[in-house]
């Protein structure tokens, strides 16, 4: 098992006279190696907070999170994290952005550049290897950011609304590309998203969190075979079911 999330609660303590905010309460989850899991739920349910706890950016108020049996206390290179924005270094070109982490790890530059080009080819960016971020579209920038995380051979990939800023066509294309790459590498992926269609298209499991304080309300096991078709009736029915589940939580 990759992640064991045990009795997690998170309270943000106020620095003034305002009330403390209970973001998460009694979260218990197991996310197995190689699974693609999405966190969905109403705004303010703690999806991103939970993702940041798993990465080690935040510390839980109560409970523990284990990554392959080791308690998470800080960020790790074994857990790649992709933010909603692109987080590229503007002074580096595409290929240098991609290999930045590999250089820190001391691997030979020639080998790094060869690997980087292979990955860029998989997402159609091989002709932009020497371009700079300001010369790229939003979709291109996000593809570079994702490839930079994947190429570091982290065991898991945590994605915070990583496709949300993209147009529909680019988003759908990139989802397919990233799913293929990550499945080939057997990475464990956790995605925070508001897009239920996206969650159903990609996920093995969808975890629905309740309105804050966030609790695990329901887990959907997705057994639709890949490649999934968004216009299939089974796919559309599941999107509707999960959307209705979240709508009911928002009305509570």
C-alpha positions as CSV (number, residue, x, y, z in Angstrom):
1,X,0.0,0.0,0.0
2,X,1.4,3.4,-0.9
3,X,-0.6,5.7,1.4
4,X,-2.2,5.0,4.7
5,X,-4.2,8.0,6.0
6,X,-5.2,7.3,9.6
7,X,-7.6,9.4,11.7
8,X,-6.5,12.7,10.1
9,X,-7.9,16.0,11.3
10,X,-6.6,19.4,10.5
11,X,-7.4,22.7,12.3
12,X,-6.2,26.0,11.2
13,X,-5.7,28.1,14.3
14,X,-6.6,31.8,14.0
15,X,-4.1,34.4,14.9
16,X,-6.8,36.9,16.0
17,X,-10.2,36.7,17.7
18,X,-11.8,34.7,14.9
19,X,-12.8,31.1,15.4
20,X,-10.4,28.3,14.5
21,X,-11.2,26.6,11.2
22,X,-11.7,22.8,11.2
23,X,-10.7,21.9,7.7
24,X,-10.7,18.0,8.0
25,X,-12.1,15.6,10.6
26,X,-11.4,11.9,11.0
27,X,-10.1,11.1,7.5
28,X,-9.3,7.4,7.0
29,X,-8.2,6.2,3.6
30,X,-5.9,3.7,2.0
31,X,-4.5,4.4,-1.5
32,X,-2.8,1.5,-3.1
33,X,0.3,1.5,-5.3
34,X,-0.5,2.3,-8.9
35,X,-4.0,3.6,-8.3
36,X,-5.4,6.8,-9.8
37,X,-7.5,8.4,-7.1
38,X,-9.4,11.7,-7.3
39,X,-10.7,13.9,-4.4
40,X,-13.9,15.7,-5.2
41,X,-16.5,17.6,-3.1
42,X,-18.0,21.0,-2.4
43,X,-15.9,24.1,-2.3
44,X,-14.2,24.4,1.1
45,X,-14.4,20.6,1.9
46,X,-10.6,20.4,2.4
47,X,-9.5,18.6,-0.8
48,X,-6.4,20.6,-1.4
49,X,-5.6,20.7,2.4
50,X,-5.7,16.8,2.4
51,X,-3.4,16.7,-0.7
52,X,-0.9,19.1,0.9
53,X,-0.9,16.9,4.1
54,X,-0.1,13.9,2.0
55,X,2.8,15.7,0.3
56,X,4.1,17.0,3.6
57,X,3.6,20.7,3.0
58,X,1.2,20.8,6.0
59,X,1.2,18.8,9.3
60,X,-2.0,17.2,10.6
61,X,-3.4,18.4,13.9
62,X,-4.3,14.7,14.7
63,X,-3.5,11.4,13.0
64,X,-0.8,10.1,10.8
65,X,-0.1,9.7,7.0
66,X,2.2,6.9,6.0
67,X,3.9,6.5,2.6
68,X,5.0,2.9,2.2
69,X,5.1,2.6,6.0
70,X,7.1,5.8,6.6
71,X,5.3,8.6,8.4
72,X,5.1,11.7,6.3
73,X,6.7,14.7,8.1
74,X,8.0,16.8,5.2
75,X,7.9,17.0,1.4
76,X,9.8,14.2,-0.5
77,X,11.3,13.8,-4.0
78,X,9.4,10.5,-4.1
79,X,6.1,12.5,-4.2
80,X,5.9,14.8,-7.2
81,X,3.5,17.7,-6.8
82,X,1.9,19.7,-9.6
83,X,0.3,23.0,-8.8
84,X,-2.6,24.6,-10.5
85,X,-0.3,27.2,-12.0
86,X,2.7,26.3,-14.1
87,X,5.6,27.0,-11.7
88,X,8.2,27.2,-14.4
89,X,11.5,29.0,-14.1
90,X,11.1,31.9,-16.6
91,X,14.9,32.2,-17.2
92,X,15.2,28.5,-18.3
93,X,14.1,27.1,-21.6
94,X,11.8,24.1,-21.8
95,X,14.4,21.3,-21.7
96,X,16.3,23.0,-18.9
97,X,13.1,23.4,-16.9
98,X,12.4,19.7,-17.4
99,X,15.8,18.5,-16.3
100,X,16.2,20.9,-13.4
101,X,15.4,18.4,-10.7
102,X,17.6,15.7,-12.4
103,X,20.6,18.1,-12.3
104,X,20.1,18.5,-8.5
105,X,20.1,14.7,-8.2
106,X,23.6,14.6,-9.8
107,X,22.7,12.5,-12.9
108,X,24.8,13.1,-16.1
109,X,23.5,16.0,-18.2
110,X,23.7,14.1,-21.5
111,X,21.5,11.3,-20.1
112,X,19.1,13.8,-18.6
113,X,18.6,15.7,-21.9
114,X,18.0,12.5,-23.8
115,X,15.4,11.4,-21.4
116,X,13.8,14.8,-21.4
117,X,13.5,14.8,-25.2
118,X,11.8,11.4,-25.1
119,X,9.2,12.7,-22.6
120,X,8.7,15.9,-24.6
121,X,8.0,13.9,-27.7
122,X,5.2,12.0,-25.9
123,X,3.4,15.3,-25.4
124,X,4.3,16.9,-28.7
125,X,6.7,19.5,-27.4
126,X,10.0,18.2,-28.9
127,X,10.1,21.3,-31.3
128,X,9.9,23.7,-28.3
129,X,12.8,22.3,-26.3
130,X,14.7,25.5,-26.7
131,X,11.8,27.9,-26.2
132,X,11.2,29.9,-23.0
133,X,8.0,29.9,-20.9
134,X,6.9,33.3,-22.2
135,X,6.9,31.8,-25.7
136,X,4.5,29.0,-24.8
137,X,0.7,28.7,-24.5
138,X,-0.9,27.9,-21.2
139,X,-1.4,24.3,-22.3
140,X,2.2,23.9,-23.3
141,X,3.4,25.4,-20.0
142,X,1.3,22.9,-18.1
143,X,2.6,20.0,-20.1
144,X,6.2,21.1,-19.3
145,X,5.3,21.3,-15.6
146,X,3.8,17.8,-15.6
147,X,6.7,16.3,-17.6
148,X,9.1,17.9,-15.1
149,X,7.4,16.1,-12.3
150,X,7.1,12.8,-14.0
151,X,10.7,12.6,-15.3
152,X,12.1,12.7,-11.7
153,X,10.8,9.1,-11.3
154,X,8.9,9.9,-8.1
155,X,6.7,7.0,-6.9
156,X,3.6,9.1,-6.8
157,X,2.2,12.2,-8.4
158,X,-0.1,14.7,-6.5
159,X,-2.0,17.0,-8.8
160,X,-3.9,20.1,-7.5
161,X,-6.4,21.2,-10.2
162,X,-3.6,20.7,-12.7
163,X,-5.8,20.8,-15.8
164,X,-8.3,23.5,-14.7
165,X,-6.7,26.5,-16.5
166,X,-6.7,24.7,-19.9
167,X,-9.2,24.9,-22.7
168,X,-11.4,21.8,-23.1
169,X,-9.6,20.4,-26.1
170,X,-6.1,20.8,-24.6
171,X,-7.3,19.5,-21.3
172,X,-8.8,16.3,-22.8
173,X,-5.7,15.7,-24.9
174,X,-3.3,16.2,-22.0
175,X,-5.4,13.9,-19.7
176,X,-5.0,11.1,-22.2
177,X,-1.3,11.6,-22.5
178,X,-0.6,11.9,-18.8
179,X,-2.7,8.9,-18.0
180,X,-0.8,6.8,-20.5
181,X,2.6,7.9,-19.2
182,X,1.7,7.3,-15.6
183,X,0.2,3.9,-16.2
184,X,3.3,2.8,-18.0
185,X,5.4,3.9,-15.0
186,X,2.9,2.4,-12.5
187,X,2.8,5.7,-10.6
188,X,0.2,6.3,-7.8
189,X,-1.7,9.5,-8.7
190,X,-3.9,11.6,-6.5
191,X,-5.9,14.4,-8.3
192,X,-7.8,17.2,-6.7
193,X,-10.5,18.4,-9.1
194,X,-13.9,20.2,-9.4
195,X,-14.4,18.5,-12.8
196,X,-16.4,15.3,-12.2
197,X,-16.2,14.4,-15.9
198,X,-12.4,14.6,-15.5
199,X,-12.4,12.5,-12.4
200,X,-14.5,9.7,-14.0
201,X,-12.4,9.7,-17.1
202,X,-9.1,9.2,-15.2
203,X,-9.8,7.6,-11.9
204,X,-9.8,4.1,-10.4
205,X,-11.4,5.5,-7.3
206,X,-13.2,8.8,-6.6
207,X,-13.3,10.0,-2.9
208,X,-16.2,12.4,-2.2
209,X,-15.5,14.7,0.8
210,X,-18.3,16.3,2.7
211,X,-18.9,20.0,3.3
212,X,-16.4,21.4,5.8
213,X,-15.1,20.1,8.0
214,X,-14.2,17.6,5.3
215,X,-15.0,13.9,6.0
216,X,-15.0,11.0,3.6
217,X,-18.7,10.9,2.5
218,X,-18.5,8.2,-0.1
219,X,-15.9,6.3,-2.3
220,X,-16.8,5.4,-5.9
221,X,-15.0,2.4,-7.4
222,X,-14.7,3.1,-11.2
223,X,-14.7,-0.2,-13.2
224,X,-15.3,1.3,-16.7
225,X,-12.6,-0.1,-19.0
226,X,-10.0,2.1,-20.6
227,X,-9.9,3.9,-23.0
228,X,-13.1,5.5,-21.6
229,X,-15.6,7.3,-23.8
230,X,-17.2,10.4,-22.4
231,X,-20.4,9.9,-24.4
232,X,-21.0,6.3,-23.2
233,X,-24.2,6.0,-21.2
234,X,-22.5,4.3,-18.3
235,X,-19.9,7.1,-18.1
236,X,-22.6,9.8,-18.3
237,X,-24.7,8.1,-15.6
238,X,-21.8,7.9,-13.2
239,X,-21.0,11.6,-13.8
240,X,-24.6,12.5,-13.0
241,X,-24.6,10.3,-9.9
242,X,-21.5,11.8,-8.4
243,X,-22.6,15.4,-9.4
244,X,-25.9,14.8,-7.6
245,X,-24.1,13.4,-4.5
246,X,-22.0,16.6,-4.3
247,X,-25.0,18.8,-5.0
248,X,-26.8,17.3,-2.0
249,X,-23.8,17.9,0.2
250,X,-23.8,21.6,-0.9
251,X,-27.4,21.9,0.1
252,X,-26.9,20.5,3.6
